[in-house]
Amino acid sequence: MLADAPAATATQAVGVGEREFAIAIYRPKVHRGKVKFNVRNLGEDVHDLVVTRKGKRVGALATIVKPGASATLRLTLKKTGAYRLICTVADHEARGMRATLRVVK
């Protein structure tokens, strides 16, 4: 087993900072498996978080994140490749609220 590969059942934490109009992820690459997105709204507008792969929704927060608040999204990402993190509130995605997370073996 590689030294940097997590145990098969370990949950990997990914910090996500949202503000007008950007999403910053603090771990841009994870291994396949359980991922916990720790989302913090650092902006002045409300935001959400939707995770997609090849244009299809994989998961999303169940609620809007108010300014200064936090939320958690737990997903199991089984397929390798690029996943998009986007904010679907109003025109936020079009204005730059998107980021890419890479899932590797």
PyMOL commands that set and color helices and strands:
alter all, ss='L'
color gray80, all
select strands_A, chain A and resi 12-19+22-25+29-31+33-41+50-53+56-60+70-77+81-86+98-104
alter strands_A, ss='S'
color yellow, strands_A
deselect
rebuild
show_as cartoon
